[in-house]
């Protein structure tokens, strides 16, 4: 996988050859300034912000940003057409408080971001699609408070990335993670429409998984290839009744926390992991059933409710 990532990076470097370079931080705050933009490279930060900006069509020459790329506080911008030739961002991509933005799906050539991806507070954003199969990334992806967001997809490789998703009220599934096989961290918090969490078969490693405050979550399904974790926390999911979908996990090295899942009565899916972890690293309480280490040893990991004799 490392060899593939290096090859894709070389493709990205070739694609981002430089022509006209702007040697400083640039802010485009009017549509006129956007329309007059002709550079291929910004040797610093590029910020796009302003209530009158309606489109980015004139930015088709842009290939390389050597600092941060901000798209923020716009009121009429609905899509990112014009950025289809942008190949490299040497720092972070930050897209926030764009009140009319509906899609982030025109970054066809983007194959490298060095630091973080931050997408938040976009009131009408429905779709995020990083479509380039040459996209490789190992940083933080933070996507939150996009109330209309339904679809997230990455067609490249995000190995060893950390993904945090929260308060995207219409999101029902994990992102499509393309050719990714290994995540450092996956956090799902306060996603109102999540009913089933299913980890795709392509993912064989998640070091830390955190699932919290998913008020409609009923089921967690971990694929059979995912056997080892550093940490797992499952907290405050009021409709979750069973952890059977975690049965493939055979080892959790550092910490296991299962707390405040008030209808959770069946924890037998943790049987293999419990048998290998130092129980001082286990916190299980305030669920409908809270088995001890001895309970797991005796296979009393499921609450049996006997019907009353009539």
Buried (B, 14 or more C-beta within 10 A) or exposed (E): EEEEBEEBBEBBBEBBEEEEEBEEEBEBBEBEBBBEBEBBBBBBBBBBBBEEBEBBEBBBBBBBBBBBBBBBBBBBBBBBBBBBBBBBBBBBBBBBBBBBBBBBBBBBBBBBBBBBBBBBBBEBBBBBBBBBBBBBBBBBBBBBBBBBBBBBBBBBBBBBBBBBBBBBBBBBBBBBBBBBBBBBBBBBBBBBBBEBBEBBEEBBBBBBBBBBBBEBBBBBBBBEBBBBBBBBBBBBBBBBBBBBBBBBBBEBBEBBBBBBBEBBBBBBBBBBBBEEBEEEEBEBEEBBBBBBEEBBEEEBBBBEEEEEEE
